[in-house]
Amino acid sequence: MSRVGKKPITIPDKVNLTVDGKTIKAKGPKGELSFSIPEGVEFSIENKTLTFSRNSDDKKIRALHGLSRALVNNIIEGVLNGFTKTLQIEGVGYKAEMKGNNLMLSLGFSHPLLVIPPAGIKISSPNPNTILLDGIDKQLVGEVAAKIRKLRPPEPYKGKGIRYSNEYVRRKAGKTTSK
């Protein structure tokens, strides 16, 4: 049995869950999200507790059991608190600034890069070396953060580039001259 899939989810008071067939909709103070439960995975709501079970021990169904529970937990957490990712910019002349709702990045290219956030994502830059991403959809926040990081990933020699705030970049020794 899946360890993740077995864990019950406690539904907070501020979150309202509605069930429409195999679709769970969560509405909370931050917004509204929904998730369609795949075939083979069952769920039940009793006393503000959501539990998941599966109807067979097929390998695909076992994988979907834990996945479904984790994704529903993420939508409940998202509509209640939201998710945040922080990116750090390192390098001489590298900076980020806000142009309205869009993010303008100077990353050592011949031109500045404009990042337009998708619907549901709020980008802010409290200082020129920090980018904050906020949203209720965990997958979308992570995807936008990965796309911004991909514009200039951290390099191992000087550490220049965009990195996650908790990311450790292994440094390499540079070339040595021999005489």
MOCORZI-V619581 format. One record per residue. N is the residue number from 1. RES is the residue in one small letter. PHI is phi in radians with two decimals (999 if undefined). Layout:
# MOCORZI-V619581
n = <N/N>
res = <RES/RES>
phi = <PHI/PHI>
This chain:
# MOCORZI-V619581
n = <1/2/3/4/5/6/7/8/9/10/11/12/13/14/15/16/17/18/19/20/21/22/23/24/25/26/27/28/29/30/31/32/33/34/35/36/37/38/39/40/41/42/43/44/45/46/47/48/49/50/51/52/53/54/55/56/57/58/59/60/61/62/63/64/65/66/67/68/69/70/71/72/73/74/75/76/77/78/79/80/81/82/83/84/85/86/87/88/89/90/91/92/93/94/95/96/97/98/99/100/101/102/103/104/105/106/107/108/109/110/111/112/113/114/115/116/117/118/119/120/121/122/123/124/125/126/127/128/129/130/131/132/133/134/135/136/137/138/139/140/141/142/143/144/145/146/147/148/149/150/151/152/153/154/155/156/157/158/159/160/161/162/163/164/165/166/167/168/169/170/171/172/173/174/175/176/177/178/179>
res = <m/s/r/v/g/k/k/p/i/t/i/p/d/k/v/n/l/t/v/d/g/k/t/i/k/a/k/g/p/k/g/e/l/s/f/s/i/p/e/g/v/e/f/s/i/e/n/k/t/l/t/f/s/r/n/s/d/d/k/k/i/r/a/l/h/g/l/s/r/a/l/v/n/n/i/i/e/g/v/l/n/g/f/t/k/t/l/q/i/e/g/v/g/y/k/a/e/m/k/g/n/n/l/m/l/s/l/g/f/s/h/p/l/l/v/i/p/p/a/g/i/k/i/s/s/p/n/p/n/t/i/l/l/d/g/i/d/k/q/l/v/g/e/v/a/a/k/i/r/k/l/r/p/p/e/p/y/k/g/k/g/i/r/y/s/n/e/y/v/r/r/k/a/g/k/t/t/s/k>
phi = <999/-1.18/-1.18/-1.22/-1.13/-1.30/-1.15/-1.33/-1.84/-1.49/-1.53/-1.16/-1.13/-1.37/-1.80/-1.93/-1.76/-2.16/-1.99/-2.25/1.23/-1.79/-1.89/-1.87/-1.96/-1.99/-2.18/-2.48/-1.13/-1.57/2.75/-2.39/-2.38/-2.41/-2.56/-1.66/-1.30/-1.24/-1.10/1.68/-1.96/-1.98/-2.48/-2.55/-2.02/-2.48/0.91/1.04/-2.28/-1.91/-2.16/-2.06/-2.54/-2.20/-1.76/-2.66/-1.79/-1.10/-1.03/-1.14/-1.16/-1.07/-1.16/-1.23/-1.05/-1.19/-1.08/-1.08/-1.09/-1.14/-1.21/-1.18/-1.07/-1.16/-1.26/-1.17/-1.12/-1.16/-1.30/-1.51/-2.03/1.47/-2.21/-2.34/-2.17/-2.07/-1.99/-1.95/-1.95/-2.19/2.43/-1.20/1.49/-1.48/-2.75/-2.23/-2.56/-1.59/-2.11/1.25/-1.63/-1.65/-1.94/-1.83/-1.99/-1.88/-2.18/1.51/-1.48/-1.28/-2.46/-1.31/-1.82/-1.84/-1.91/-1.75/-1.26/-1.26/-1.07/1.70/-2.05/-1.98/-1.85/-2.46/-2.32/-1.14/-2.50/-1.10/-1.90/-2.31/-2.19/-1.95/-2.02/-2.21/-3.09/-1.71/-1.70/-1.03/-1.14/-1.20/-1.09/-1.15/-1.18/-1.16/-1.09/-1.16/-1.18/-1.17/-1.10/-1.18/-1.08/-2.69/-1.16/-1.15/-1.71/-1.39/-1.56/-1.96/1.41/-1.29/2.35/-1.81/-2.37/-1.21/-1.12/-1.78/-1.48/-1.82/-1.80/-1.21/-1.66/-1.91/-1.34/-1.37/-1.22/-1.96/-1.56/-2.13/-2.16>
